[in-house]
Amino acid sequence: MSNSANNHKLSFFVVVLMNINVTLGTGLFINTVLLSKHAGAIGGFTYALIGIWLLPLILTFTNMLRLYPIGGIYTFAKEGISPLAGFISTWTYFIGKLASATLAIHVAMSLLQTIIPTLRIVPVIALDIGIIITYTLLNLLNFKQGSKIQVVFTSLKLVPIIFIIASGLFIINPGNFASAHFVWEGLSSTIPLALFGFYGFESACNIALLIENPEKNASRAVITSHLLTTVITTLFQTLFYGSLGSLLASQANFLGAYPAFITTHISHNLYFSNILIAFMHIAIASSALGSSYGIIYGNAWNLYNLAKHKQIYFANLLSRLSKNNIAPWCIIAEAIICLVYLLTTQGNQLYLQHIAVLALTICFTITSYAYFAECKRRRKSILTAISSLAICLILLGISMKSFIYNQLLLALVFYAIIVIAGIIMHIKIEKKRL
């Protein structure tokens, strides 16, 4: 890192916003109707349950951040297990996380096409490509400008969330929490949906070397953002259902959620209702765009870490920093990968979502084992590490089962080829060193 890095450190507040920005992406809004259909009034309880269930994994990451405050996920696995484990963890995460960013961009532009008729004359893929190019240019700015963009995106996405929470506190109908609205048998099917809404808590690890006082703030940012996300998602889903009840569950998909809420409780004036609905949908689209921007903003440093440690081809080029303390070629590499995802999958939600979940789960599993190894080496309690590893193995099982259930073996093979190609590249580079 250059000396100018000290002038571009990210504050604790900005890092928390970034984590929330990435985590509270499309999942929260897309899940609204689905959770109501499957679990009724206890759909919000699923978020609280998953938030608590993931705590050992969260603590694993925060403890690793305390051990290696500026290392990131590469250093976690490298120091805890081996350089190969560090490469696999970072490579799988880097490639897979961009699938999530691509999906968020595609969802946002698809939504905006339904709101703005003039956009319908342009193919949605072309709009997606335009956003990817725009994000590439924005991420080439310095960190202070990038931090301001994070604040703007997070503020926009909080509008529809705060609207439901604030309104719901006054509109909530206790009758919607009668026993008839508790669909306990559907609770298990909501777990995968809620899990996708929590992936993103680890984003602070990607930029740990850029955080002010990382020894203290990096781990605090992970815990703080996770707790805030758990509270926000639980309140949002619970108050949404508490205000509409079975009417929310009867909607075809998430696009009907806000229209139902606004026309039922806010205004019966068609003109005003349409304006307010359009505004909320635009804010939701900005939520998806903000999430994807946050991913691209932080994920580039995973590739930079691999390049800095000479783990990939073109390492000298990729580890080169600009005068703004940016790794420009890493950002350009991200854009290329997003374009490949977009053009090969045409923005297919199932393909991209499952690739992203599997990639993150592999990284989490390796990190959990690395922490287990660190605890044994340092003779510390292994309870948190064991709990975290058990959670990850369950998540891996759920992920693989979902690939098979949804007949997505082609996507699994596609991703496996990318991962294996990366491992072969790593092995060849290591052999040249010997």
TITOR-417110 format. One line per 8 residues: number of its first residue (from 1); their letters; for each residue x, z negated, y negated of N, C-alpha, C. Coordinates in steps of 0.2 Angstrom, whole numbers, always signed. Atoms other than C-alpha are relative to their C-alpha. Layout:
// residues N
NUM = A = X:Z:Y:X:Z:Y:X:Z:Y  ...
***
This chain:
// residues 434
1 = MSNSANNH = +4:+0:+6:+0:+0:+0:+4:+0:-6  -4:+0:+7:+6:+4:-18:-1:-6:-4  +1:+6:+4:+8:-9:-31:-7:+0:-4  +6:-1:+4:-7:-2:-40:-6:-3:+4  +6:+3:-3:-18:-9:-26:-2:-7:-3  +1:+6:+3:-17:-26:-34:-5:+1:-6  +5:-1:+6:-27:-19:-49:-7:+3:+2  +6:-3:-2:-41:-12:-38:-3:-5:+6
9 = KLSFFVVV = +2:+5:-5:-45:-28:-27:-8:+0:-1  +8:+1:+0:-64:-30:-22:-1:-7:+0  +2:+7:+1:-72:-46:-27:-4:-2:+6  +4:+2:-6:-81:-57:-14:-7:+2:-1  +7:-2:+2:-98:-53:-23:-1:+8:+2  +0:-7:-2:-94:-34:-21:+0:+1:+7  -1:+0:-7:-89:-36:-3:-7:-2:+4  +6:+2:-2:-105:-45:+1:-5:+5:-1
17 = LMNINVTL = +4:-5:+1:-115:-32:-7:+1:+6:+4  -2:-6:-4:-106:-18:+2:-2:-1:+8  +3:+2:-7:-110:-27:+19:-7:+1:+0  +7:+0:+0:-128:-29:+15:-2:+7:-1  +1:-7:+2:-128:-11:+8:+0:+4:+7  -1:-4:-6:-122:-4:+25:-5:-3:+5  +4:+3:-5:-132:-16:+36:-8:+2:-1  +7:-2:+2:-149:-14:+27:-1:+7:-2
25 = GTGLFINT = +1:-7:+1:-150:+4:+29:-7:+3:+2  +6:-3:-2:-163:+15:+37:-4:-4:+5  +3:+4:-6:-166:+3:+52:-6:-4:-2  +5:+5:+2:-176:-10:+42:-7:+4:-1  +6:-4:+2:-189:+3:+35:-3:+4:+6  +2:-4:-6:-190:+14:+51:-3:-5:+5  +2:+5:-5:-193:-2:+62:-7:-3:-2  +6:+4:+3:-208:-9:+51:-6:+1:+5
33 = VLLSKHAG = +6:-1:-4:-222:+0:+61:+2:-1:+7  -2:+1:-8:-213:+0:+78:+0:-7:+2  +0:+7:-2:-210:-18:+78:-7:-3:+0  +7:+2:+0:-229:-21:+73:-3:+2:+6  +3:-2:-6:-234:-10:+87:+2:-4:+6  -3:+3:-6:-223:-18:+100:-2:-8:+0  +0:+8:+0:-224:-37:+95:-5:-3:-5  +5:+3:+4:-238:-39:+82:+3:-4:-6
41 = AIGGFTYA = -2:+5:+5:-235:-54:+71:+6:-3:+1  -6:+3:-1:-220:-60:+79:+6:+6:+0  -5:-5:+1:-210:-44:+75:+6:-2:-4  -5:+3:+4:-201:-53:+61:+4:-5:+4  -4:+5:-4:-196:-66:+73:+5:+3:+4  -5:-4:-4:-186:-53:+83:+6:+0:-5  -6:+0:+4:-174:-52:+68:+3:-7:-1  -3:+7:+0:-172:-71:+67:+3:-1:+6
49 = LIGIWLLP = -3:+1:-7:-169:-71:+86:+7:+3:+0  -6:-4:-1:-156:-57:+85:+5:-3:-5  -5:+3:+4:-148:-65:+70:+4:-6:+2  -3:+6:-3:-145:-81:+78:+4:+2:+7  -3:-2:-6:-141:-73:+95:+7:+3:-1  -6:-3:+1:-127:-63:+87:+5:-4:-4  -4:+4:+3:-119:-78:+79:+7:-1:+3  -7:+0:-3:-105:-80:+92:+4:+6:-2
57 = LILTFTNM = -4:-6:+2:-100:-62:+88:+2:+0:-7  -2:+1:+7:-100:-65:+70:+5:-5:-1  -5:+5:+0:-90:-80:+72:+7:+2:+3  -6:-4:-3:-78:-70:+83:+4:+4:-6  -3:-4:+5:-75:-58:+69:+3:-4:-6  -3:+4:+6:-73:-71:+55:+6:-4:+2  -6:+4:-2:-61:-81:+66:+6:+5:+0  -5:-5:+0:-51:-65:+69:+3:+2:-7
65 = LRLYPIGG = -2:-1:+7:-51:-62:+50:+4:-6:-3  -4:+5:+2:-44:-79:+47:+7:+0:+3  -6:-1:-3:-30:-75:+59:+4:+5:-2  -3:-6:+2:-27:-58:+53:-4:+2:-6  +4:-1:+6:-34:-58:+35:+0:+7:-3  -1:-7:+3:-28:-40:+30:+1:+5:+6  -2:-5:-6:-27:-32:+48:-6:+5:+1  +5:-5:-2:-44:-25:+51:-1:+0:+8
73 = IYTFAKEG = +2:+0:-8:-51:-21:+69:+6:+3:+4  -6:-3:-3:-35:-11:+73:+5:-6:+2  -5:+6:-1:-24:-27:+71:-3:-5:+5  +3:+5:-5:-37:-38:+80:+2:+2:+7  -1:-2:-7:-36:-28:+96:+8:+1:+2  -7:-1:-1:-17:-24:+94:+3:-6:+2  -3:+7:-1:-12:-42:+92:-2:-4:+6  +3:+4:-5:-24:-49:+104:+1:+3:+7
81 = ISPLAGFI = +0:-3:-6:-22:-36:+118:+6:+4:+0  -5:-5:+0:-11:-21:+115:-1:+5:-5  +1:-6:+4:-7:-6:+104:-6:+5:+2  +5:-5:-2:-18:+5:+115:-7:-3:-1  +7:+3:+1:-33:-7:+114:-1:+0:-7  +1:-1:+7:-30:-7:+95:-2:+7:-2  +2:-7:+1:-31:+12:+95:-7:+2:+2  +6:-1:-2:-46:+13:+106:-6:-3:-4
89 = STWTYFIG = +5:+4:+4:-56:+0:+96:-1:+4:-6  +0:-3:+6:-52:+8:+80:-2:+8:+0  +2:-8:+0:-54:+27:+85:-7:+0:+2  +7:-1:-2:-71:+24:+94:-4:-2:-6  +4:+2:+6:-77:+14:+79:+0:+5:-5  +0:-5:+6:-71:+27:+66:-4:+6:+2  +4:-6:-1:-79:+42:+75:-7:-2:+1  +7:+2:-1:-95:+33:+80:-3:-2:-6
97 = KLASATLA = +3:+2:+6:-98:+25:+63:-2:+6:-4  +1:-6:+4:-98:+42:+55:-7:+4:+3  +7:-3:-3:-113:+47:+67:-6:-4:-4  +5:+4:+3:-123:+33:+59:+0:+2:-8  +0:-2:+7:-118:+39:+41:-4:+7:+0  +3:-7:+0:-123:+57:+46:-8:-1:+1  +7:+1:-2:-140:+51:+53:-4:-3:-7  +3:+2:+6:-143:+41:+37:-1:+5:-6
105 = IHVAMSLL = +1:-6:+5:-140:+56:+26:-6:+4:+2  +6:-5:-2:-152:+67:+36:-7:-3:+0  +7:+3:+1:-166:+54:+36:-2:+0:-7  +1:+0:+8:-164:+52:+17:-3:+7:-2  +2:-7:+2:-165:+71:+14:-6:+2:+3  +6:-2:-3:-179:+73:+26:-6:-3:-3  +5:+3:+4:-189:+60:+17:-1:+2:-7  +0:-3:+7:-185:+67:+0:-4:+6:+0
113 = QTIIPTLR = +4:-7:-1:-192:+84:+6:-7:-1:+0  +8:+1:+0:-209:+76:+9:-2:-3:-7  +2:+3:+6:-209:+68:-8:+1:+5:-6  -1:-5:+6:-202:+82:-19:-1:+7:+3  +1:-7:-3:-210:+99:-14:+5:+5:-1  -5:-6:+2:-197:+110:-23:+6:-1:+5  -6:+1:-5:-184:+103:-10:-2:+4:+6  +2:-3:-6:-194:+111:+4:+3:+7:+1
121 = IVPVIALD = -2:-7:+0:-188:+128:+0:+8:+0:+2  -7:+1:-2:-170:+122:+4:+0:-3:+7  +0:+3:-7:-166:+119:+23:+3:-7:-1  -3:+7:+0:-163:+101:+26:+7:-1:+2  -7:+0:-2:-146:+104:+34:+4:+2:-6  -3:-1:+6:-141:+112:+18:+1:-5:-5  +0:+6:+4:-146:+97:+8:+5:-5:+3  -4:+5:-3:-137:+86:+20:+8:+2:-1
129 = IGIIITYT = -7:-2:+1:-121:+96:+18:+2:-1:-8  -1:+1:+7:-123:+95:-1:+2:-8:-1  -1:+7:+1:-124:+76:+0:+7:-2:+3  -7:+2:-3:-108:+75:+12:+5:+2:-5  -5:-2:+5:-98:+85:-1:+0:-4:-6  +1:+5:+5:-105:+74:-15:+4:-6:+1  -3:+7:-2:-100:+58:-6:+8:+1:+0  -8:-1:+0:-82:+66:-3:+3:-1:-7
137 = LLNLLNFK = -2:+1:+7:-80:+68:-21:+0:-7:-3  +1:+7:+3:-87:+51:-26:+5:-5:+3  -5:+4:-4:-75:+43:-13:+7:+1:-2  -7:-1:+2:-60:+51:-21:+1:-3:-7  +0:+4:+6:-64:+40:-37:+4:-6:+2  -4:+6:-2:-54:+24:-39:-5:-5:+2  +4:+5:-3:-61:+8:-32:-5:-4:-5  +4:+4:+5:-68:+0:-48:-6:+5:+0
145 = QGSKIQVV = +6:-5:+0:-80:+16:-49:-4:-1:+6  +4:+0:-6:-84:+15:-31:-4:-7:+1  +3:+6:-1:-88:-3:-32:-7:+0:-4  +6:-1:+4:-101:+1:-46:-5:+4:+3  +5:-4:-4:-109:+14:-35:-3:-5:+5  +3:+5:-5:-111:+0:-22:-5:-4:-3  +5:+4:+4:-120:-11:-34:-6:+4:-1  +5:-4:+1:-131:+3:-39:-5:+2:+6
153 = FTSLKLVP = +4:-1:-7:-136:+8:-21:-3:-6:+2  +3:+6:-3:-139:-10:-16:-6:-2:-4  +6:+2:+4:-150:-13:-31:-6:+4:+1  +5:-4:-1:-160:+2:-28:-4:-1:+7  +3:+1:-7:-163:-2:-9:-4:-7:+0  +3:+7:+0:-168:-20:-14:-7:+0:-3  +6:+0:+3:-183:-14:-24:-6:+0:+5  +6:+0:-4:-195:-9:-10:+0:-6:+5
161 = IIFIIASG = +0:+6:-4:-189:-25:+0:-3:-6:-4  +3:+6:+4:-192:-37:-14:-7:+1:-2  +7:-2:+1:-208:-28:-18:-5:-3:+5  +4:+2:-5:-215:-32:-1:+0:-8:+1  -1:+7:-1:-208:-50:+0:-4:-4:-6  +3:+4:+6:-214:-55:-18:-7:+1:+1  +7:-1:+0:-231:-47:-16:-3:-3:+6  +2:+3:-6:-233:-53:+2:-1:-8:+0
169 = LFIINPGN = +1:+7:+1:-231:-71:-3:-7:-2:-3  +6:+1:+3:-247:-70:-13:-6:+3:+4  +6:-4:-4:-257:-57:-2:-1:-3:+7  +0:+1:-7:-253:-64:+15:-6:-3:+2  +7:+2:-3:-268:-67:+26:+2:-4:+6  -1:+4:-6:-266:-82:+38:-3:+2:+6  +3:-2:-6:-278:-74:+50:+4:+5:+4  -4:-5:-4:-265:-61:+54:+5:-3:+4
177 = FASAHFVW = -5:+3:-4:-255:-74:+62:-4:-4:+6  +4:+3:-5:-269:-79:+74:+3:+2:+7  -3:-1:-7:-264:-80:+93:-1:+8:+2  +1:-6:-2:-272:-63:+95:+5:+5:-2  -5:-4:+3:-259:-55:+84:+7:-1:+3  -7:+1:-3:-244:-62:+95:+0:+4:+6  -1:-4:-6:-239:-49:+107:+7:-1:+4  -6:+3:-3:-227:-59:+117:+3:+5:+5
185 = EGLSSTIP = -3:-4:-5:-225:-46:+131:+4:+6:-2  -3:-5:+3:-219:-33:+119:+7:-2:-3  -6:+2:+4:-205:-44:+112:+7:+3:+2  -7:-3:-3:-191:-38:+124:+1:+7:-3  -1:-7:+2:-194:-20:+119:+2:+1:-8  -2:-1:+8:-191:-24:+100:+8:-2:-1  -7:+2:+0:-173:-31:+104:+5:+6:-2  -5:-5:+2:-164:-14:+103:-2:+3:-7
193 = LALFGFYG = +2:-2:+7:-174:-9:+87:+4:-5:-5  -3:+5:+4:-168:-25:+79:+7:+0:+0  -8:+0:-1:-150:-24:+85:+3:+6:-5  -3:-6:+4:-148:-7:+76:+0:-2:-8  +1:+2:+7:-154:-16:+60:+6:-5:-2  -5:+5:+2:-139:-28:+61:+7:+2:+0  -6:-3:-1:-125:-17:+65:+3:+2:-7  -3:-1:+7:-114:-16:+49:+3:-6:-3
201 = FESACNIA = -3:+6:+2:-109:-34:+47:+8:+0:+0  -7:+0:-1:-91:-30:+52:+3:+5:-6  -3:-5:+5:-89:-18:+37:+6:-3:-4  -5:+4:+4:-79:-31:+27:+7:+1:+4  -7:+0:-4:-65:-30:+41:+3:+7:-2  -3:-7:+1:-63:-11:+37:+4:+0:-7  -4:+0:+7:-57:-15:+19:+3:-7:-2  -2:+7:+1:-50:-32:+22:+6:+0:-5
209 = LLIENPEK = -6:-1:+4:-33:-26:+14:-2:+1:-8  +2:-2:+7:-43:-22:-2:-4:-6:-4  +4:+6:+2:-52:-39:-4:+5:-5:-4  -3:+5:+3:-47:-52:-17:+1:-6:+4  -1:+6:-4:-40:-67:-8:-3:+1:+7  +4:-1:-6:-44:-60:+9:+0:-6:+5  -1:+6:-4:-38:-76:+18:-7:-4:+0  +6:+4:+1:-54:-84:+11:-6:+4:+0
217 = NASRAVIT = +6:-4:+2:-66:-71:+5:-2:+5:+6  +2:-4:-5:-66:-59:+20:-4:-3:+5  +5:+4:-5:-73:-71:+33:-6:-2:-3  +6:+2:+4:-85:-78:+20:-4:+5:-1  +4:-6:+1:-91:-61:+16:-4:+2:+6  +3:-1:-6:-95:-58:+34:-6:-4:+2  +5:+5:-2:-105:-74:+37:-5:+0:-5  +5:+0:+5:-114:-74:+20:-4:+6:+0
225 = SHLLTTVI = +5:-6:-1:-120:-56:+22:-4:+0:+6  +4:+1:-6:-126:-59:+40:-5:-5:-1  +6:+5:+1:-136:-74:+35:-5:+3:-5  +4:-3:+5:-143:-65:+20:-4:+5:+3  +4:-6:-4:-148:-50:+31:-5:-3:+4  +5:+3:-5:-156:-61:+44:-6:-3:-4  +6:+3:+3:-167:-70:+31:-4:+6:-3  +3:-5:+4:-171:-54:+21:-4:+4:+5
233 = TTLFQTLF = +4:-4:-5:-176:-44:+37:-6:-4:+3  +5:+5:-3:-186:-59:+44:-6:+0:-5  +6:+0:+5:-196:-61:+28:-3:+6:-1  +2:-6:+2:-198:-43:+25:-6:+2:+6  +4:-2:-5:-206:-39:+42:-6:-5:+1  +5:+5:-1:-216:-55:+43:-5:+0:-5  +5:+0:+6:-224:-54:+26:-3:+7:+0  +3:-7:+0:-227:-35:+28:-6:+0:+5
241 = YGSLGSLL = +5:+1:-5:-237:-39:+44:-5:-5:-2  +5:+5:+2:-245:-54:+37:-5:+2:-6  +4:-3:+5:-252:-44:+23:-5:+6:+2  +4:-6:-2:-259:-29:+33:-2:-1:+7  +2:+1:-7:-260:-36:+51:+0:+6:+4  +0:-6:-5:-266:-23:+64:+0:+7:-4  +0:-6:+4:-268:-10:+50:+8:+3:+0  -7:-2:+0:-248:-9:+49:+1:+3:+7
249 = ASQANFLG = -2:-2:-7:-247:-7:+68:-4:+7:+2  +4:-6:-1:-260:+7:+67:+3:+6:-3  -3:-5:+3:-249:+18:+57:+4:+4:+4  -4:-5:-5:-241:+34:+65:+7:-2:+0  -7:+2:+1:-224:+29:+58:+1:-3:-6  -1:+4:+6:-215:+21:+44:-2:+3:-6  +3:-4:+6:-221:+34:+32:-7:-3:-3  +7:+2:+2:-238:+26:+32:+0:-7:-2
257 = AYPAFITT = -1:+7:+2:-232:+8:+29:-2:-2:-7  +1:+1:+8:-231:+8:+10:-6:+3:-2  +7:-2:+3:-246:+19:+7:-6:-5:+2  +5:+5:-3:-256:+7:+18:+0:-7:-4  +0:+6:+4:-250:-8:+8:-2:+1:-7  +2:-1:+7:-252:-1:-9:-7:+2:-1  +7:-2:+1:-269:+7:-7:-5:-6:+2  +5:+6:-2:-276:-9:+2:+1:-6:-5
265 = HISHNLYF = -1:+7:+4:-268:-23:-10:+1:+1:-7  -3:-1:+7:-261:-15:-26:-5:+4:-4  +4:-4:+5:-272:-1:-33:-4:+5:+5  +5:-5:-3:-287:+10:-28:+0:+6:-4  +0:-6:+4:-283:+22:-41:+5:+5:+3  -3:-5:-4:-277:+38:-32:+7:+2:-4  -6:-3:+3:-265:+44:-46:+5:-6:-1  -5:+5:+1:-256:+27:-49:+2:-2:+7
273 = SNILIAFM = -3:+1:-7:-255:+24:-30:+5:+5:+2  -5:-5:-2:-247:+40:-27:+7:+0:-4  -6:+1:+4:-234:+37:-41:+4:-6:+3  -4:+6:-2:-230:+20:-34:+3:+1:+7  -2:-1:-7:-229:+26:-16:+6:+5:+0  -6:-5:+1:-217:+41:-21:+6:-4:-2  -5:+4:+2:-207:+28:-30:+3:-4:+5  -3:+4:-6:-205:+17:-15:+3:+4:+5
281 = HIAIASSA = -3:-4:-5:-201:+31:-4:+7:+3:-2  -6:-2:+3:-188:+37:-16:+5:-6:+1  -5:+6:+0:-180:+19:-16:+2:+0:+8  -2:+0:-7:-181:+20:+4:+5:+5:+1  -5:-5:-1:-172:+36:+3:+7:-2:-3  -6:+2:+3:-159:+29:-8:+3:-5:+4  -3:+5:-4:-157:+15:+4:+4:+3:+6  -4:-3:-6:-152:+27:+18:+6:+3:-3
289 = LGSSYGII = -6:-3:+4:-140:+36:+5:+5:-5:-1  -4:+5:+2:-133:+20:+0:+4:-3:+6  -3:+3:-6:-130:+14:+18:+6:+5:+2  -5:-5:-2:-121:+31:+22:+6:+0:-5  -5:+0:+5:-111:+30:+6:+5:-6:+2  -4:+6:-1:-105:+12:+10:+4:+1:+7  -4:-2:-6:-100:+18:+28:+6:+4:-2  -5:-4:+1:-90:+32:+22:+6:-3:-5
297 = YGNAWNLY = -5:+4:+4:-82:+21:+8:+5:-4:+3  -5:+4:-4:-75:+9:+20:+3:+2:+6  -2:-2:-7:-73:+18:+36:+7:+4:+0  -6:-4:+1:-59:+29:+29:+6:-4:+1  -6:+4:-1:-47:+14:+30:+1:-1:+7  -1:+1:-7:-49:+13:+49:+5:+6:+2  -5:-6:-2:-41:+31:+50:+7:-1:-4  -7:+2:+3:-28:+25:+37:+4:-5:+4
305 = NLAKHKQI = -3:+5:-3:-24:+10:+47:+4:+4:+6  -3:-4:-6:-21:+22:+63:+6:+4:-3  -6:-4:+3:-10:+33:+52:+6:-4:-2  -6:+5:+3:+0:+19:+44:+4:-2:+6  -3:+3:-6:+4:+13:+62:+3:+6:+4  -3:-6:-4:+9:+31:+67:-4:+1:+7  +4:+0:-6:-5:+31:+80:-3:+7:+1  +4:-7:-1:-12:+49:+77:+5:+5:-3
313 = YFANLLSR = -4:-5:+3:-6:+66:+72:-1:+0:-7  +0:+0:+7:-3:+70:+54:+0:-6:-4  +0:+7:+2:+0:+52:+51:+3:-1:-7  -3:+0:+6:+11:+55:+36:-5:+2:-6  +5:-2:+5:-2:+65:+27:-6:-4:-1  +6:+4:+1:-17:+54:+31:+2:-7:-3  -2:+7:+3:-7:+38:+26:+2:+1:-7  -2:-1:+7:-3:+46:+9:-5:-3:-5
321 = LSKNNIAP = +4:+2:+5:-11:+37:-6:+0:+3:-6  +0:-4:+6:-17:+45:-22:+2:-6:-6  -1:+5:+5:-13:+37:-39:-6:-5:-1  +5:+5:+0:-30:+29:-38:-1:-5:+6  +0:+4:-6:-25:+20:-22:-6:+2:+5  +4:-2:-4:-36:+31:-12:+4:+4:+6  -3:-4:-5:-32:+39:+5:-4:+7:+0  +4:-6:+0:-39:+57:+1:-1:+4:+6
329 = WCIIAEAI = +0:-4:-6:-35:+65:+17:-4:-3:+5  +4:+3:-5:-44:+52:+27:-7:+1:-2  +7:-2:+3:-60:+55:+16:-2:+7:+2  +1:-7:-2:-58:+73:+19:-2:+1:+7  +1:+0:-8:-57:+70:+38:-7:-2:+1  +7:+2:-1:-73:+60:+37:-5:+5:-1  +5:-5:+1:-82:+74:+29:+0:+5:+5  -1:-5:-5:-76:+86:+42:-4:-2:+6
337 = ICLVYLLT = +3:+3:-6:-82:+75:+56:-8:-1:-1  +7:+0:+1:-99:+72:+48:-3:+7:+0  +2:-7:+0:-101:+91:+46:-1:+2:+7  +0:-2:-7:-97:+93:+64:-6:-3:+4  +6:+3:-3:-110:+80:+69:-6:+3:-2  +6:-3:+3:-123:+88:+58:-1:+6:+3  +1:-6:-2:-120:+105:+64:-2:+1:+8  +0:+0:-8:-119:+101:+83:-7:-3:+2
345 = TQGNQLYL = +6:+4:-2:-134:+89:+83:-6:+2:-4  +6:-2:+4:-145:+96:+69:-3:-6:-3  +3:+6:+3:-147:+78:+63:-5:-4:+5  +5:+3:-5:-156:+73:+79:+1:-8:+0  +0:+8:+1:-160:+54:+77:+3:-3:+7  -2:+4:-7:-158:+49:+96:+7:+1:+1  -7:-1:-1:-141:+58:+98:+5:-4:-4  -5:+3:+5:-133:+51:+82:-1:-8:+1
353 = QHIAVLAL = +1:+8:-1:-141:+33:+84:+4:-3:+6  -3:+3:-6:-135:+31:+102:+7:+0:+0  -7:+0:+0:-118:+37:+99:+3:-5:-5  -2:+5:+5:-116:+25:+84:+0:-7:+3  +1:+7:-3:-123:+10:+94:+6:-1:+5  -5:+0:-6:-111:+14:+109:+7:-2:-3  -7:+0:+3:-96:+16:+98:+1:-7:-3  -1:+6:+3:-98:+0:+88:+0:-6:+6
361 = TICFTITS = +0:+5:-5:-102:-10:+104:+6:+0:+4  -7:+0:-3:-86:-4:+112:+5:-4:-4  -4:+4:+4:-77:-10:+97:-1:-7:+0  +2:+7:+0:-86:-27:+97:+3:-3:+7  -2:+3:-7:-82:-29:+116:+8:-1:+0  -7:+1:+0:-63:-26:+113:+2:-5:-4  -1:+5:+5:-63:-37:+98:-1:-7:+3  +1:+6:-3:-71:-51:+108:+5:-2:+5
369 = YAYFAECK = -5:+2:-5:-59:-50:+122:+7:-1:-3  -6:+2:+3:-45:-50:+110:+0:-7:-3  +0:+7:+3:-51:-66:+102:+0:-5:+6  +0:+4:-6:-53:-73:+120:+8:-1:+2  -8:+1:-2:-34:-69:+123:+3:-4:-5  -4:+4:+6:-29:-76:+106:-2:-8:+1  +2:+8:-1:-39:-93:+110:+4:-2:+6  -4:+2:-6:-30:-94:+127:+7:-1:-2
377 = RRRKSILT = -7:+0:+2:-13:-90:+119:+1:-6:-4  +0:+6:+4:-16:-103:+106:-2:-6:+2  +3:+6:-3:-24:-115:+117:-6:-3:-4  +6:+2:+4:-40:-116:+107:-6:+1:+4  +6:-1:-4:-58:-117:+113:-2:+7:+1  +2:-6:-2:-64:-102:+122:-7:+1:+0  +8:-1:-1:-83:-105:+121:-2:+5:-5  +3:-5:+4:-86:-94:+106:+2:+7:+2
385 = AISSLAIC = -3:-7:-2:-75:-80:+113:-4:+2:+6  +4:-2:-6:-84:-81:+130:-7:+2:-2  +7:-2:+2:-101:-81:+122:-1:+7:-3  +0:-7:+3:-97:-66:+111:+2:+5:+5  -1:-5:-5:-90:-57:+126:-6:+2:+4  +6:-1:-4:-105:-60:+136:-6:+4:-4  +5:-3:+4:-116:-54:+122:+2:+8:-1  -2:-7:+1:-106:-38:+120:-1:+4:+7
393 = LILLGISM = +1:-3:-7:-107:-34:+139:-7:+1:+1  +7:-1:+0:-126:-36:+138:-2:+6:-4  +1:-6:+5:-126:-24:+123:+2:+6:+3  -3:-6:-4:-115:-12:+133:-5:+3:+5  +5:-2:-5:-128:-12:+147:-6:+3:-3  +6:-2:+4:-142:-10:+135:+1:+7:-2  -2:-7:+3:-133:+5:+127:+0:+5:+5  -1:-5:-5:-129:+14:+143:-7:+1:+3
401 = KSFIYNQL = +6:-1:-3:-146:+11:+150:-5:+5:-4  +4:-4:+5:-154:+19:+134:+2:+7:+0  -2:-7:-1:-143:+34:+136:-3:+4:+6  +3:-3:-6:-150:+37:+153:-7:+1:+0  +7:+0:+1:-168:+32:+149:-2:+6:-4  +1:-5:+5:-168:+44:+134:+2:+7:+2  -2:-6:-2:-160:+58:+144:+5:+3:-5  -5:-2:+5:-145:+59:+132:+7:+0:+3
409 = LLALVFYA = -7:+0:-3:-131:+61:+144:+4:+5:-3  -4:-5:+3:-125:+77:+135:+3:-3:-6  -2:+3:+6:-123:+66:+119:+6:-5:+3  -5:+5:-3:-113:+53:+130:+6:+4:+2  -6:-4:-2:-102:+67:+137:+4:+2:-6  -3:-3:+6:-99:+74:+120:+4:-6:-4  -3:+5:+3:-94:+57:+113:+6:-2:+4  -6:+2:-5:-83:+53:+129:+6:+5:-1
417 = IIVIAGII = -6:-5:+1:-73:+69:+126:+4:-1:-6  -4:+2:+7:-69:+64:+108:+4:-6:+1  -4:+6:-1:-63:+47:+114:+6:+1:+4  -6:-1:-4:-53:+53:+128:+5:+5:-3  -5:-5:+4:-45:+67:+117:+4:-5:-4  -4:+4:+5:-40:+53:+105:+5:-4:+4  -4:+4:-4:-33:+42:+119:+6:+4:+3  -5:-4:-2:-23:+57:+126:+5:+1:-6
425 = MHIKIEKK = -4:-1:+6:-16:+60:+108:+4:-6:-1  -4:+6:+1:-11:+42:+107:+6:-1:+5  -5:+1:-6:-2:+42:+124:+6:+5:-1  -6:-5:+1:+8:+58:+119:+4:-2:-6  -4:+3:+5:+13:+50:+103:+5:-5:+2  -4:+6:-2:+19:+34:+111:+6:+3:+5  -5:-3:-4:+29:+45:+124:+6:+3:-4  -5:-3:+4:+38:+54:+110:+5:-6:-3
433 = RL = -4:+5:+3:+44:+37:+103:+5:-3:+5  -5:+3:-5:+52:+32:+120:+6:+4:+1
***
